[in-house]
Amino acid sequence: MEKYSSPENTLEELARKRVRKIKNFYGHLFIYLIGVAVYISKTYYGVPLNFIPLNYINEVFMWIWTFIMAMDGIKLFFSERVLGDSWEQKQISKIMNEGKNDIKKE
């Protein structure tokens, strides 16, 4: 038998997923900032951090990592506001209303 969840449970589940995504993003951001500090220390201050894996942190690696972090941040904080659940619900309602209007015209 299939269980149907109430709207409150569904909203709570969505809120939990969103909080988990934000928590993971901030954890990755913290690791990224440590990487930036290591990169700046090596590049500009000449700190001898030449052991694995720190010897592989170079400019290309940092550009790629920065791009990935920026895309994750944009996806998390901006795209869900523009194309999030409320937008989906509005589009579904709009399409359903158009379908009802088309049926009434026929």
C-alpha positions in Angstrom: 0.0 0.0 0.0 1.4 3.4 -1.0 1.7 6.1 1.6 0.7 9.6 0.8 2.5 12.4 2.7 0.8 15.5 3.8 1.9 18.9 2.4 3.6 19.7 5.7 5.8 16.6 5.5 6.7 17.3 1.9 7.6 20.9 2.8 9.7 19.7 5.8 11.5 17.2 3.5 12.3 19.9 1.0 13.5 22.2 3.8 15.8 19.4 5.1 17.2 18.8 1.6 17.9 22.5 1.2 19.6 22.8 4.5 21.7 19.8 3.7 22.8 21.3 0.4 23.7 24.6 2.1 25.6 22.8 4.8 27.6 20.8 2.2 28.3 24.0 0.2 29.7 25.8 3.3 31.8 22.7 4.1 33.3 22.7 0.6 33.7 26.5 0.8 35.8 26.1 3.9 38.0 23.5 2.2 38.3 25.8 -0.8 39.4 28.7 1.4 42.1 26.5 2.9 43.3 25.7 -0.6 43.4 29.4 -1.5 45.5 30.1 1.6 47.9 27.3 0.7 48.1 28.5 -2.9 48.7 32.1 -1.9 51.3 31.0 0.7 53.2 28.9 -2.0 52.9 31.4 -4.9 53.4 34.8 -3.2 55.3 34.1 0.0 57.4 31.1 -1.2 56.4 28.8 1.6 58.0 25.4 0.8 54.9 23.2 0.7 56.2 20.7 -1.9 54.7 17.4 -0.8 51.8 15.4 -2.2 49.0 16.6 -2.7 50.0 20.3 -2.0 52.6 20.3 -4.7 49.8 19.9 -7.3 48.1 23.1 -6.4 48.8 25.5 -9.2 47.1 28.3 -11.0 45.1 26.1 -13.4 43.9 24.0 -10.6 42.8 27.1 -8.6 41.0 28.5 -11.6 39.1 25.3 -12.2 38.3 25.0 -8.5 37.1 28.6 -8.3 34.8 28.1 -11.3 33.3 25.0 -9.8 32.7 26.7 -6.5 31.1 29.7 -8.3 28.8 27.4 -10.3 27.8 25.6 -7.1 27.0 28.8 -5.3 25.0 30.2 -8.2 23.1 26.9 -8.5 22.4 26.8 -4.8 21.5 30.4 -4.1 20.3 31.9 -7.3 18.9 29.3 -9.7 16.5 27.9 -7.1 15.1 31.3 -6.5 14.6 31.9 -10.2 13.7 28.4 -11.3 12.9 26.7 -8.0 9.8 24.9 -6.7 7.5 27.9 -6.8 8.4 28.6 -10.4 7.6 24.9 -11.2 4.3 25.1 -9.5 3.4 28.3 -11.4 4.3 26.7 -14.7 2.3 23.6 -13.9 -0.7 25.6 -12.9 -0.4 27.8 -16.0 -0.2 24.7 -18.3 -3.1 23.0 -16.6 -5.3 26.2 -16.9 -4.4 26.5 -20.6 -5.4 22.8 -21.0 -8.7 23.4 -19.2 -9.4 26.5 -21.3 -8.7 24.5 -24.5 -11.1 21.7 -23.4 -13.8 24.3 -22.6 -13.5 25.9 -26.1 -14.0 22.5 -27.8 
